[in-house]
Amino acid sequence: MIQGGLLIASYGRGTYLYTGYSLFRQLSAGVPGAFRLFANILALPEARMLVRAEFLKNVSLFSFMSGKQLQEVARIMSEWWANDGEYLCRQGDESSEMYFIVQGEVEILKKVRGKEKLIRLAKQGEAIGEMAVLGKIPHVAAMRAKGNVHLLVIEGPHFRSLTHEHSDMSDRVIQILVSKLAKVET
C-alpha cells in the first residue's frame, strides 16, 4: 500500500520526481508547508550532487580536486544499484564505464580453465573498470555484485573530456593503473 503523494526515483544520470499534491493551489493559497515542500523539491538535485562530491573527495582519483571541480565530476556521473550476484560486466564484454563503489562490495572474477576464479574483492570507495573507460576494450575480468551494491558510474567519453580539462587527473590514472598492473604481476 502506498502512503503519501511523493515519489522520487533515480534513473541513469537523472532523478525523477512525481507528486500527487496540488502545489499550484496550495502555493497560491499561501500554505507554508507547500512552500517548504516546493523549496525542498527544487533543491533536491543540488543536494544529491553535493553528496556525490563529498564521496568523490575521498576517492584517490579525485582527491586533488577542488570542491567546484568535484561537483563538475558529480554532474556527469550516474547512479546504479546492483543486486547480489548481478554482473556489472562479464569477461570479454566491451564497455566504456568506470565504477565507483559507494556501498557494498564487487567481486573481480577471471575465467581459469572454464571456471570463474575470484581475483580480488573491491570494497567501498574503490574505482573499478579503469581500463575500459580509457578506450572501449574488452574487460579482462568479470565484475559481480556481492550483496546489494550502490555505484557511481562515469562513461568513457565523459571521463576522457574530464582528463583533457584536468591534466593532473591523467597522471593520477596512469599511476593507479601502473600500481594495479604491478600487483597483478606479483
CYANA upper distance limits for C-alpha pairs under 8 A (distance plus 0.5 A):
  5 GLY  CA     19 THR  CA      5.95
  5 GLY  CA     20 GLY  CA      5.33
  5 GLY  CA     21 TYR  CA      6.66
  6 LEU  CA     17 LEU  CA      7.82
  6 LEU  CA     18 TYR  CA      6.36
  6 LEU  CA     19 THR  CA      4.96
  6 LEU  CA     20 GLY  CA      6.97
  6 LEU  CA     21 TYR  CA      8.22
  7 LEU  CA     17 LEU  CA      6.14
  7 LEU  CA     18 TYR  CA      5.61
  7 LEU  CA     19 THR  CA      6.78
  8 ILE  CA     15 THR  CA      7.50
  8 ILE  CA     16 TYR  CA      6.20
  8 ILE  CA     17 LEU  CA      4.96
  8 ILE  CA     18 TYR  CA      7.01
  9 ALA  CA     15 THR  CA      6.17
  9 ALA  CA     16 TYR  CA      5.70
  9 ALA  CA     17 LEU  CA      6.95
 10 SER  CA     14 GLY  CA      6.36
 10 SER  CA     15 THR  CA      4.76
 10 SER  CA     16 TYR  CA      6.58
 10 SER  CA     79 GLU  CA      7.75
 11 TYR  CA     15 THR  CA      6.50
 11 TYR  CA     16 TYR  CA      7.79
 11 TYR  CA     78 SER  CA      8.39
 11 TYR  CA     79 GLU  CA      7.93
 11 TYR  CA     80 TRP  CA      8.49
 12 GLY  CA     78 SER  CA      5.63
 12 GLY  CA     79 GLU  CA      6.71
 12 GLY  CA     80 TRP  CA      7.72
 13 ARG  CA     75 ARG  CA      8.42
 13 ARG  CA     76 ILE  CA      7.74
 13 ARG  CA     77 MET  CA      6.67
 13 ARG  CA     78 SER  CA      4.53
 13 ARG  CA     79 GLU  CA      7.08
 14 GLY  CA     78 SER  CA      7.80
 15 THR  CA     45 PRO  CA      7.91
 22 SER  CA     26 GLN  CA      6.92
 23 LEU  CA     27 LEU  CA      6.16
 23 LEU  CA     34 ALA  CA      6.75
 23 LEU  CA     38 PHE  CA      8.17
 24 PHE  CA     28 SER  CA      6.72
 25 ARG  CA     29 ALA  CA      6.70
 26 GLN  CA     30 GLY  CA      6.77
 26 GLN  CA     31 VAL  CA      5.90
 26 GLN  CA     34 ALA  CA      6.48
 27 LEU  CA     31 VAL  CA      6.39
 27 LEU  CA     32 PRO  CA      8.48
 27 LEU  CA     34 ALA  CA      6.46
 27 LEU  CA     35 PHE  CA      6.83
 30 GLY  CA     34 ALA  CA      8.37
 30 GLY  CA     35 PHE  CA      8.25
 31 VAL  CA     35 PHE  CA      7.23
 32 PRO  CA     36 ARG  CA      6.93
 33 GLY  CA     37 LEU  CA      6.60
 34 ALA  CA     38 PHE  CA      6.48
 35 PHE  CA     39 ALA  CA      6.58
 36 ARG  CA     40 ASN  CA      6.69
 37 LEU  CA     41 ILE  CA      6.68
 38 PHE  CA     42 LEU  CA      6.77
 39 ALA  CA     43 ALA  CA      6.72
 40 ASN  CA     44 LEU  CA      6.59
 43 ALA  CA     47 ALA  CA      6.67
 44 LEU  CA     48 ARG  CA      6.74
 45 PRO  CA     49 MET  CA      6.86
 46 GLU  CA     50 LEU  CA      6.76
 47 ALA  CA     51 VAL  CA      6.87
 48 ARG  CA     52 ARG  CA      6.80
 49 MET  CA     53 ALA  CA      6.55
 49 MET  CA     71 GLN  CA      6.77
 49 MET  CA     74 ALA  CA      6.23
 49 MET  CA     75 ARG  CA      6.96
 50 LEU  CA     54 GLU  CA      6.61
 50 LEU  CA     71 GLN  CA      7.22
 50 LEU  CA     74 ALA  CA      8.46
 51 VAL  CA     55 PHE  CA      6.90
 52 ARG  CA     56 LEU  CA      6.70
 52 ARG  CA     71 GLN  CA      8.21
 52 ARG  CA     74 ALA  CA      6.17
 53 ALA  CA     57 LYS  CA      6.75
 53 ALA  CA     67 GLY  CA      7.71
 53 ALA  CA     70 LEU  CA      5.61
 53 ALA  CA     71 GLN  CA      5.80
 53 ALA  CA     73 VAL  CA      8.08
 53 ALA  CA     74 ALA  CA      6.15
 54 GLU  CA     58 ASN  CA      7.88
 54 GLU  CA     70 LEU  CA      8.50
 55 PHE  CA     59 VAL  CA      7.63
 55 PHE  CA    102 VAL  CA      8.07
 55 PHE  CA    125 GLY  CA      8.41
 56 LEU  CA     62 PHE  CA      6.70
 56 LEU  CA     63 SER  CA      7.66
 56 LEU  CA     70 LEU  CA      7.25
 56 LEU  CA     74 ALA  CA      8.29
 57 LYS  CA     62 PHE  CA      6.53
 57 LYS  CA     63 SER  CA      5.38
 57 LYS  CA     64 PHE  CA      8.38
 57 LYS  CA     65 MET  CA      7.98
 57 LYS  CA     70 LEU  CA      7.53
 58 ASN  CA     62 PHE  CA      8.00
 58 ASN  CA     63 SER  CA      6.39
 58 ASN  CA    125 GLY  CA      7.73
 59 VAL  CA     63 SER  CA      6.32
 59 VAL  CA    125 GLY  CA      6.46
 59 VAL  CA    126 GLU  CA      7.40
 59 VAL  CA    127 ALA  CA      8.19
 60 SER  CA     64 PHE  CA      8.42
 61 LEU  CA    169 MET  CA      7.42
 61 LEU  CA    172 ARG  CA      6.59
 61 LEU  CA    173 VAL  CA      7.17
 61 LEU  CA    176 ILE  CA      8.44
 62 PHE  CA     70 LEU  CA      7.77
 62 PHE  CA    169 MET  CA      7.86
 65 MET  CA     69 GLN  CA      6.29
 65 MET  CA     70 LEU  CA      6.65
 66 SER  CA     70 LEU  CA      6.69
 67 GLY  CA     71 GLN  CA      6.80
 68 LYS  CA     72 GLU  CA      6.97
 69 GLN  CA     73 VAL  CA      6.94
 70 LEU  CA     74 ALA  CA      6.63
 71 GLN  CA     75 ARG  CA      6.71
 72 GLU  CA     76 ILE  CA      7.41
 73 VAL  CA     77 MET  CA      7.22
 73 VAL  CA    162 LEU  CA      8.27
 76 ILE  CA    154 ILE  CA      7.25
 76 ILE  CA    158 HIS  CA      7.29
 77 MET  CA    152 LEU  CA      6.71
 77 MET  CA    153 VAL  CA      5.87
 77 MET  CA    154 ILE  CA      5.33
 77 MET  CA    155 GLU  CA      8.11
 78 SER  CA    152 LEU  CA      6.17
 78 SER  CA    153 VAL  CA      5.67
 78 SER  CA    154 ILE  CA      7.11
 79 GLU  CA    150 HIS  CA      7.86
 79 GLU  CA    151 LEU  CA      6.25
 79 GLU  CA    152 LEU  CA      5.14
 79 GLU  CA    153 VAL  CA      6.58
 80 TRP  CA    150 HIS  CA      6.50
 80 TRP  CA    151 LEU  CA      5.59
 80 TRP  CA    152 LEU  CA      6.69
 80 TRP  CA    153 VAL  CA      7.49
 81 TRP  CA    148 ASN  CA      7.80
 81 TRP  CA    149 VAL  CA      6.15
 81 TRP  CA    150 HIS  CA      5.12
 81 TRP  CA    151 LEU  CA      6.59
 82 ALA  CA     86 GLU  CA      6.52
 82 ALA  CA     87 TYR  CA      8.41
 82 ALA  CA     88 LEU  CA      8.10
 82 ALA  CA    145 ALA  CA      6.76
 82 ALA  CA    148 ASN  CA      6.34
 82 ALA  CA    149 VAL  CA      5.62
 82 ALA  CA    150 HIS  CA      7.07
 82 ALA  CA    151 LEU  CA      8.40
 83 ASN  CA    145 ALA  CA      6.93
 83 ASN  CA    146 LYS  CA      8.36
 83 ASN  CA    147 GLY  CA      6.81
 83 ASN  CA    148 ASN  CA      5.08
 83 ASN  CA    149 VAL  CA      6.91
 84 ASP  CA    144 ARG  CA      8.44
 84 ASP  CA    145 ALA  CA      5.74
 84 ASP  CA    146 LYS  CA      5.64
 84 ASP  CA    147 GLY  CA      4.56
 84 ASP  CA    148 ASN  CA      5.59
 84 ASP  CA    149 VAL  CA      8.01
 85 GLY  CA    144 ARG  CA      6.36
 85 GLY  CA    145 ALA  CA      5.72
 85 GLY  CA    146 LYS  CA      6.50
 85 GLY  CA    147 GLY  CA      7.59
 86 GLU  CA    144 ARG  CA      6.10
 86 GLU  CA    145 ALA  CA      5.94
 87 TYR  CA    142 ALA  CA      7.80
 87 TYR  CA    143 MET  CA      6.22
 87 TYR  CA    144 ARG  CA      4.71
 87 TYR  CA    145 ALA  CA      6.78
 88 LEU  CA    142 ALA  CA      8.07
 88 LEU  CA    143 MET  CA      5.86
 88 LEU  CA    144 ARG  CA      6.27
 88 LEU  CA    145 ALA  CA      7.73
 89 CYS  CA     93 ASP  CA      6.87
 89 CYS  CA    139 HIS  CA      8.17
 89 CYS  CA    142 ALA  CA      6.02
 89 CYS  CA    143 MET  CA      5.98
 89 CYS  CA    144 ARG  CA      7.82
 90 ARG  CA    139 HIS  CA      7.59
 90 ARG  CA    141 ALA  CA      7.18
 90 ARG  CA    142 ALA  CA      4.63
 90 ARG  CA    143 MET  CA      6.92
 91 GLN  CA    110 LYS  CA      7.44
 91 GLN  CA    111 LYS  CA      8.16
 91 GLN  CA    138 PRO  CA      7.76
 91 GLN  CA    139 HIS  CA      5.66
 91 GLN  CA    140 VAL  CA      5.94
 91 GLN  CA    141 ALA  CA      4.93
 91 GLN  CA    142 ALA  CA      4.92
 91 GLN  CA    143 MET  CA      8.49
 92 GLY  CA    138 PRO  CA      5.17
 92 GLY  CA    139 HIS  CA      5.44
 92 GLY  CA    140 VAL  CA      6.68
 92 GLY  CA    141 ALA  CA      7.82
 92 GLY  CA    142 ALA  CA      8.50
 93 ASP  CA    138 PRO  CA      5.61
 93 ASP  CA    139 HIS  CA      6.11
 94 GLU  CA    132 ALA  CA      8.19
 94 GLU  CA    136 LYS  CA      6.54
 94 GLU  CA    137 ILE  CA      5.94
 94 GLU  CA    138 PRO  CA      4.82
 94 GLU  CA    139 HIS  CA      6.78
 95 SER  CA    132 ALA  CA      6.67
 95 SER  CA    133 VAL  CA      8.24
 95 SER  CA    136 LYS  CA      6.02
 95 SER  CA    137 ILE  CA      7.25
 95 SER  CA    138 PRO  CA      7.51
 95 SER  CA    139 HIS  CA      8.15
 96 SER  CA    132 ALA  CA      5.27
 96 SER  CA    133 VAL  CA      4.98
 96 SER  CA    134 LEU  CA      7.78
 96 SER  CA    135 GLY  CA      7.01
 96 SER  CA    136 LYS  CA      5.55
 96 SER  CA    137 ILE  CA      8.00
 96 SER  CA    155 GLU  CA      6.27
 96 SER  CA    156 GLY  CA      5.29
 96 SER  CA    157 PRO  CA      8.48
 97 GLU  CA    129 GLY  CA      7.05
 97 GLU  CA    130 GLU  CA      8.36
 97 GLU  CA    132 ALA  CA      6.69
 97 GLU  CA    133 VAL  CA      5.65
 97 GLU  CA    153 VAL  CA      6.92
 97 GLU  CA    154 ILE  CA      6.15
 97 GLU  CA    155 GLU  CA      4.97
 97 GLU  CA    156 GLY  CA      6.15
 98 MET  CA    127 ALA  CA      7.46
 98 MET  CA    128 ILE  CA      6.38
 98 MET  CA    129 GLY  CA      5.07
 98 MET  CA    130 GLU  CA      6.00
 98 MET  CA    132 ALA  CA      7.37
 98 MET  CA    133 VAL  CA      6.04
 98 MET  CA    153 VAL  CA      6.27
 98 MET  CA    154 ILE  CA      5.96
 98 MET  CA    155 GLU  CA      6.99
 98 MET  CA    156 GLY  CA      7.90
 99 TYR  CA    127 ALA  CA      6.13
 99 TYR  CA    128 ILE  CA      5.72
 99 TYR  CA    129 GLY  CA      6.66
 99 TYR  CA    151 LEU  CA      6.73
 99 TYR  CA    152 LEU  CA      6.27
 99 TYR  CA    153 VAL  CA      5.19
 99 TYR  CA    154 ILE  CA      7.15
100 PHE  CA    124 GLN  CA      8.42
100 PHE  CA    125 GLY  CA      6.91
100 PHE  CA    126 GLU  CA      6.24
100 PHE  CA    127 ALA  CA      5.00
100 PHE  CA    128 ILE  CA      6.92
100 PHE  CA    151 LEU  CA      5.97
100 PHE  CA    152 LEU  CA      5.56
100 PHE  CA    153 VAL  CA      6.87
101 ILE  CA    105 GLU  CA      7.70
101 ILE  CA    106 VAL  CA      8.44
101 ILE  CA    122 ALA  CA      8.47
101 ILE  CA    123 LYS  CA      7.16
101 ILE  CA    124 GLN  CA      5.40
101 ILE  CA    125 GLY  CA      5.78
101 ILE  CA    126 GLU  CA      6.16
101 ILE  CA    127 ALA  CA      7.10
101 ILE  CA    149 VAL  CA      7.82
101 ILE  CA    150 HIS  CA      6.81
101 ILE  CA    151 LEU  CA      5.26
101 ILE  CA    152 LEU  CA      7.13
102 VAL  CA    124 GLN  CA      5.98
102 VAL  CA    125 GLY  CA      6.38
102 VAL  CA    149 VAL  CA      8.11
102 VAL  CA    150 HIS  CA      5.89
102 VAL  CA    151 LEU  CA      5.76
102 VAL  CA    152 LEU  CA      7.28
103 GLN  CA    123 LYS  CA      8.37
103 GLN  CA    124 GLN  CA      5.79
103 GLN  CA    125 GLY  CA      8.29
103 GLN  CA    149 VAL  CA      6.06
103 GLN  CA    150 HIS  CA      5.50
103 GLN  CA    151 LEU  CA      7.50
104 GLY  CA    123 LYS  CA      6.96
104 GLY  CA    124 GLN  CA      6.37
104 GLY  CA    145 ALA  CA      8.42
104 GLY  CA    146 LYS  CA      7.64
104 GLY  CA    147 GLY  CA      7.12
104 GLY  CA    148 ASN  CA      6.72
104 GLY  CA    149 VAL  CA      5.07
104 GLY  CA    150 HIS  CA      7.08
105 GLU  CA    121 LEU  CA      7.14
105 GLU  CA    122 ALA  CA      6.11
105 GLU  CA    123 LYS  CA      5.16
105 GLU  CA    124 GLN  CA      6.87
105 GLU  CA    145 ALA  CA      6.82
105 GLU  CA    146 LYS  CA      5.89
105 GLU  CA    147 GLY  CA      7.48
105 GLU  CA    149 VAL  CA      6.92
106 VAL  CA    121 LEU  CA      6.33
106 VAL  CA    122 ALA  CA      5.59
106 VAL  CA    123 LYS  CA      7.11
106 VAL  CA    143 MET  CA      6.81
106 VAL  CA    144 ARG  CA      5.99
106 VAL  CA    145 ALA  CA      5.08
106 VAL  CA    146 LYS  CA      5.90
106 VAL  CA    149 VAL  CA      8.06
107 GLU  CA    118 LEU  CA      7.16
107 GLU  CA    119 ILE  CA      8.17
107 GLU  CA    120 ARG  CA      6.75
107 GLU  CA    121 LEU  CA      5.22
107 GLU  CA    122 ALA  CA      6.74
107 GLU  CA    142 ALA  CA      8.47
107 GLU  CA    143 MET  CA      6.10
107 GLU  CA    144 ARG  CA      5.60
107 GLU  CA    145 ALA  CA      6.72
107 GLU  CA    146 LYS  CA      6.81
108 ILE  CA    118 LEU  CA      6.50
108 ILE  CA    119 ILE  CA      6.03
108 ILE  CA    120 ARG  CA      5.89
108 ILE  CA    121 LEU  CA      6.56
108 ILE  CA    122 ALA  CA      7.61
108 ILE  CA    141 ALA  CA      6.87
108 ILE  CA    142 ALA  CA      6.25
108 ILE  CA    143 MET  CA      5.30
108 ILE  CA    144 ARG  CA      7.19
109 LEU  CA    116 GLU  CA      6.28
109 LEU  CA    117 LYS  CA      5.84
109 LEU  CA    118 LEU  CA      5.08
109 LEU  CA    119 ILE  CA      5.94
109 LEU  CA    120 ARG  CA      7.89
109 LEU  CA    141 ALA  CA      5.98
109 LEU  CA    142 ALA  CA      5.44
109 LEU  CA    143 MET  CA      6.70
109 LEU  CA    144 ARG  CA      8.09
110 LYS  CA    116 GLU  CA      5.81
110 LYS  CA    117 LYS  CA      5.80
110 LYS  CA    118 LEU  CA      7.11
110 LYS  CA    119 ILE  CA      7.07
110 LYS  CA    140 VAL  CA      7.84
110 LYS  CA    141 ALA  CA      5.30
110 LYS  CA    142 ALA  CA      6.68
111 LYS  CA    115 LYS  CA      5.66
111 LYS  CA    116 GLU  CA      4.79
111 LYS  CA    117 LYS  CA      6.51
111 LYS  CA    141 ALA  CA      8.08
112 VAL  CA    116 GLU  CA      6.62
112 VAL  CA    117 LYS  CA      6.93
122 ALA  CA    126 GLU  CA      6.89
122 ALA  CA    128 ILE  CA      8.12
129 GLY  CA    133 VAL  CA      7.17
129 GLY  CA    139 HIS  CA      8.42
130 GLU  CA    134 LEU  CA      7.34
130 GLU  CA    173 VAL  CA      8.37
130 GLU  CA    177 LEU  CA      7.96
131 MET  CA    135 GLY  CA      7.47
131 MET  CA    137 ILE  CA      8.16
131 MET  CA    139 HIS  CA      8.47
131 MET  CA    177 LEU  CA      8.28
132 ALA  CA    136 LYS  CA      6.03
132 ALA  CA    137 ILE  CA      6.14
132 ALA  CA    138 PRO  CA      7.77
132 ALA  CA    139 HIS  CA      7.25
132 ALA  CA    156 GLY  CA      7.93
133 VAL  CA    155 GLU  CA      7.05
133 VAL  CA    156 GLY  CA      4.78
133 VAL  CA    157 PRO  CA      8.34
133 VAL  CA    159 PHE  CA      7.47
133 VAL  CA    160 ARG  CA      8.30
134 LEU  CA    156 GLY  CA      6.72
134 LEU  CA    159 PHE  CA      8.39
134 LEU  CA    160 ARG  CA      7.39
135 GLY  CA    156 GLY  CA      7.54
136 LYS  CA    156 GLY  CA      8.24
145 ALA  CA    149 VAL  CA      6.68
154 ILE  CA    158 HIS  CA      7.27
154 ILE  CA    159 PHE  CA      6.96
155 GLU  CA    159 PHE  CA      6.68
156 GLY  CA    160 ARG  CA      6.51
157 PRO  CA    161 SER  CA      6.77
158 HIS  CA    162 LEU  CA      6.75
159 PHE  CA    163 THR  CA      6.80
160 ARG  CA    164 HIS  CA      6.88
161 SER  CA    165 GLU  CA      6.97
162 LEU  CA    166 HIS  CA      6.66
163 THR  CA    167 SER  CA      6.12
163 THR  CA    168 ASP  CA      8.24
163 THR  CA    169 MET  CA      6.17
163 THR  CA    170 SER  CA      6.02
164 HIS  CA    170 SER  CA      8.45
166 HIS  CA    170 SER  CA      7.81
167 SER  CA    171 ASP  CA      7.37
168 ASP  CA    172 ARG  CA      6.84
169 MET  CA    173 VAL  CA      6.66
170 SER  CA    174 ILE  CA      6.75
171 ASP  CA    175 GLN  CA      6.75
172 ARG  CA    176 ILE  CA      6.71
173 VAL  CA    177 LEU  CA      6.62
174 ILE  CA    178 VAL  CA      6.56
175 GLN  CA    179 SER  CA      6.70
176 ILE  CA    180 LYS  CA      6.69
177 LEU  CA    181 LEU  CA      6.56
178 VAL  CA    182 ALA  CA      6.60
179 SER  CA    183 LYS  CA      6.80
180 LYS  CA    184 VAL  CA      6.86
181 LEU  CA    185 GLU  CA      6.81
182 ALA  CA    186 THR  CA      6.95
